Amino acid sequence: MKLFLKTNYHKPEDRLHQIFNWQAATIFAGVNFYIDVTLANHLRDSNWND
């Protein structure tokens, strides 16, 4: 994976035919949606801990 990121990730030679893990992307999107909904429905505003 590190080799792929080092040699192919976001480069001009990127192509749509590269391997894409749709199952992992679906899980990632679902987790992010759950986090967003949880934060949006929280009774108090979020705050940063500096």
C-alpha positions as CSV (number, residue, x, y, z in Angstrom):
1,M,0.0,0.0,0.0
2,K,2.8,2.4,0.9
3,L,4.4,1.8,-2.5
4,F,1.1,2.5,-4.3
5,L,0.6,5.8,-2.3
6,K,4.2,6.8,-3.1
7,T,4.1,6.0,-6.8
8,N,0.5,6.6,-7.8
9,Y,-1.6,8.6,-5.4
10,H,-2.8,11.9,-6.9
11,K,-0.4,12.2,-9.7
12,P,-1.0,13.3,-13.3
13,E,-0.8,9.7,-14.5
14,D,-3.8,8.6,-12.4
15,R,-6.2,6.6,-14.4
16,L,-9.8,5.4,-13.7
17,H,-8.8,1.8,-14.4
18,Q,-6.8,1.6,-11.2
19,I,-8.0,-0.8,-8.5
20,F,-10.6,0.8,-6.2
21,N,-12.0,-0.9,-3.1
22,W,-15.7,0.0,-3.3
23,Q,-16.5,-2.0,-0.2
24,A,-14.0,-0.1,1.9
25,A,-15.2,3.2,0.4
26,T,-18.8,2.3,1.3
27,I,-17.8,1.6,4.9
28,F,-15.7,4.8,5.1
29,A,-18.6,6.9,3.8
30,G,-21.0,5.3,6.3
31,V,-18.7,5.9,9.2
32,N,-18.2,9.5,8.2
33,F,-22.0,9.9,7.8
34,Y,-22.6,8.5,11.3
35,I,-20.0,10.8,12.8
36,D,-21.6,13.8,11.0
37,V,-25.1,12.9,12.1
38,T,-24.0,12.3,15.7
39,L,-22.3,15.7,15.8
40,A,-25.2,17.5,14.2
41,N,-27.7,16.0,16.6
42,H,-25.6,16.6,19.7
43,L,-27.3,18.8,22.3
44,R,-24.3,21.0,22.8
45,D,-22.0,22.7,20.3
46,S,-18.7,21.1,19.6
47,N,-15.6,22.9,20.9
48,W,-11.9,22.6,20.2
49,N,-9.5,21.7,23.0
50,D,-6.5,23.9,22.6
